[in-house]
């Protein structure tokens, strides 16, 4: 039988967690899985293990405290912790085996044309902090763009940092993570009394399985971008830059708000 996998939302860490042992424990577990993902599936990330293994836990703490990011973890779990207190929930979460993750960035609304960019070549978290992702995203940088104007009442999101442990792939884990992110976007649309949301994601053009998965959920290819993966090791004392091509895929979903 396939393993039982449950997708859980990672609690957002408080700003400036300092020496909070619970925050550090969650951040450490997330960082360990992120580094494992970079080693296991380097082709799935624009970043690399060689770069991020040099970063301290502070970067992870900042990422997990970002108020415009919702992080979801796929866990191998024996019981449902959804009804437990926050402290017990975090304790249970730390004790379970993590086998995947996804991050939903947003929401934002239309700002300026110059700040509305998302690129496969850069960390979307860093892009958000520098300029803010906005609803009139330039759909790609370089080869292709789309000119569809922003829609009124539509919130904008971007999915990044997606990984599923190889041993549990083809068991619906990736779809469950994506649906958790999209459900969170829909919830936020209701809370803000908006009318719809759009969500983008970059997928390398060779990754047929991921492209098919996103298409089944409702994403469509809207552009294409050539970019260089951040420096990766090719041997002892050596490094190289890999040029890759990514599709920008987008989903738009109307949401009926109950009044």
C-alpha positions in Angstrom: 0.0 0.0 0.0 1.2 3.5 -0.7 2.2 5.5 2.4 -0.4 7.8 4.1 0.6 11.4 3.3 -1.0 14.4 4.9 -0.4 18.0 3.8 -0.1 20.4 6.6 0.4 24.2 6.7 3.6 25.2 8.4 2.9 27.8 11.1 4.3 31.2 10.1 7.2 32.0 12.4 7.1 35.3 14.3 9.1 38.2 13.0 12.5 38.2 14.7 12.2 34.7 16.3 15.6 35.1 18.0 16.3 32.2 20.2 12.8 30.7 20.2 13.5 27.0 20.4 10.3 26.0 18.6 10.9 28.4 15.7 14.5 27.3 15.4 13.4 23.6 15.4 10.9 24.1 12.7 13.3 26.2 10.6 16.1 23.6 11.0 13.8 20.8 9.9 12.7 22.8 6.9 16.2 23.8 6.0 17.3 20.1 6.2 14.6 19.1 3.8 15.3 22.0 1.5 19.0 21.0 1.3 18.0 17.3 0.8 15.8 18.4 -2.1 18.6 20.4 -3.7 20.9 17.3 -3.5 18.2 14.9 -4.6 16.6 16.9 -7.4 19.0 19.6 -8.4 17.4 19.9 -11.8 14.1 21.1 -10.1 15.6 24.3 -8.7 17.3 27.4 -10.0 19.3 27.5 -6.8 21.8 24.8 -5.8 23.0 22.9 -2.8 26.5 24.4 -3.1 25.0 27.8 -2.6 22.4 27.2 0.1 24.4 24.9 2.2 26.6 27.9 3.0 23.6 29.9 4.3 22.9 30.0 8.0 19.6 29.2 9.7 18.8 33.0 9.7 17.8 32.9 6.0 15.3 30.1 6.7 13.9 31.9 9.7 13.3 35.0 7.5 11.7 33.0 4.8 9.3 31.2 7.1 8.3 34.4 8.8 7.4 36.2 5.6 3.8 37.4 5.9 3.3 37.0 2.2 4.3 33.4 2.1 2.3 30.3 3.0 4.4 27.1 3.4 2.9 23.6 3.2 4.6 20.4 4.2 3.7 16.8 3.1 4.2 14.5 6.0 4.0 10.8 6.7 1.6 10.8 9.6 -0.1 8.2 11.8 -2.8 10.6 13.2 -4.6 13.8 12.4 -3.3 16.8 14.4 -5.7 19.4 13.0 -7.7 19.6 16.2 -4.8 20.0 18.6 -3.5 23.2 20.2 -0.9 25.2 18.4 2.0 24.0 20.6 0.9 20.4 20.3 0.4 20.8 16.5 4.0 22.1 16.1 5.3 19.3 18.3 3.5 16.7 16.2 4.7 18.4 13.0 8.3 18.3 14.1 8.1 14.6 15.0 6.7 13.5 11.7 8.7 12.6 8.6 8.5 15.4 6.0 8.4 14.2 2.3 7.6 17.3 0.3 6.9 21.1 0.4 5.4 23.9 -1.5 5.3 27.7 -1.0 2.5 30.1 -2.1 3.7 33.7 -2.4 1.2 36.5 -2.3 -1.4 37.9 -2.4 -0.6 41.2 -4.2 -2.5 43.5 -6.4 -1.6 45.6 -9.4 1.2 48.0 -8.7 3.6 49.5 -11.2 4.7 48.0 -14.5 8.4 48.2 -13.5 7.8 46.2 -10.3 5.6 43.6 -11.8 8.2 41.0 -12.8 8.7 37.3 -12.1 11.7 35.4 -13.5 12.9 31.8 -13.3 16.4 33.2 -13.0 15.8 34.6 -9.5 14.6 33.5 -6.1 10.9 34.6 -6.0 11.2 35.3 -2.3 13.9 37.8 -3.0 11.9 39.3 -5.9 9.0 39.8 -3.6 11.1 41.5 -0.9 12.8 43.7 -3.5 9.8 44.8 -5.6 6.7 43.0 -4.7 5.0 40.6 -7.1 1.9 42.2 -8.6 -1.1 41.5 -10.6 0.1 42.8 -13.9 3.1 40.4 -14.0 5.4 40.6 -17.0 4.7 37.0 -17.9 8.3 36.2 -18.9 11.6 38.0 -19.2 13.3 37.7 -22.5 11.8 35.6 -25.3 8.1 35.9 -24.8 5.5 38.1 -23.1 1.8 38.3 -22.9 -0.1 41.5 -22.8 -3.3 40.5 -21.0 -4.1 43.4 -18.6 -4.7 42.9 -14.9 -8.3 42.0 -13.9 -10.2 44.1 -11.4 -10.7 42.3 -8.1 -8.1 39.6 -8.9 -5.3 38.7 -6.4 -2.0 37.5 -7.7 0.1 34.6 -6.4 3.2 32.7 -7.4 4.1 29.1 -6.5 7.7 28.3 -5.7 9.9 25.8 -3.8 8.1 22.6 -4.9 9.5 19.2 -4.0 8.3 15.7 -3.5 10.5 12.9 -2.0 11.3 10.4 -4.9 10.0 7.5 -2.8 6.5 8.9 -2.6 6.1 10.3 -6.1 3.3 9.1 -8.3 1.1 8.8 -5.3 -0.8 12.1 -5.5 1.5 14.0 -3.2 2.4 16.7 -5.7 -1.2 17.3 -6.6 -2.2 17.4 -2.9 0.5 20.1 -2.3 -0.7 22.1 -5.2 -4.3 21.9 -4.2 -3.4 23.0 -0.7 -1.7 26.1 -2.0 -4.6 26.9 -4.3 -7.2 26.3 -1.5 -5.2 28.8 0.6 -5.3 31.3 -2.3 -9.1 30.8 -2.6 -9.5 31.3 1.2 -7.7 34.6 1.0 -9.8 35.8 -1.9 -12.9 35.2 0.3 -11.3 37.0 3.2 -10.5 40.0 1.1 -13.8 39.9 -0.7 -12.0 39.8 -4.1 -13.5 38.0 -7.1 -10.8 35.8 -8.4 -7.1 34.9 -8.2 -4.4 34.0 -10.6 -1.3 31.9 -9.9 1.9 31.4 -11.8 4.7 28.9 -11.6 7.8 28.1 -13.5 8.4 24.6 -14.9 11.4 23.5 -17.0 10.3 22.6 -20.5 11.8 19.1 -20.2 9.8 18.2 -17.1 6.9 16.6 -18.9 5.5 14.9 -15.7 5.3 18.2 -13.8 3.8 20.0 -16.8 1.1 17.4 -17.2 0.3 17.6 -13.4 -0.1 21.4 -13.5 -2.2 21.2 -16.7 -4.5 18.7 -15.0 -5.0 21.2 -12.1 -5.8 23.9 -14.6 -2.5 25.7 -15.4 -1.7 26.8 -18.9 1.6 27.7 -20.6 1.7 31.5 -21.1 5.4 32.1 -21.9 8.9 30.8 -22.0 12.2 31.9 -20.6 15.9 30.9 -20.9 17.8 31.3 -17.7 21.0 30.1 -16.1 20.8 27.8 -13.0 22.9 29.2 -10.2 26.4 27.7 -10.0 26.6 24.0 -9.3 29.5 21.7 -8.6 30.8 19.6 -11.4 33.8 18.1 -9.6 36.2 18.7 -6.7 37.1 22.4 -6.9 35.1 22.9 -10.0 31.7 24.6 -10.8 29.6 25.2 -13.9 26.5 27.2 -14.9 23.7 25.2 -16.6 21.5 27.0 -19.1 17.9 25.9 -18.9 14.5 26.8 -20.4 11.4 27.2 -18.3 7.7 27.6 -19.2 5.7 30.1 -17.2 2.4 28.5 -16.4 -0.7 30.3 -15.1 -4.0 29.4 -13.6 -6.9 31.9 -13.2 -9.8 30.9 -11.0 -13.0 32.8 -10.2 -14.2 32.6 -6.7 -17.9 33.1 -5.6 -17.9 35.0 -2.4 -20.9 34.4 -0.1 -22.3 37.7 1.2 
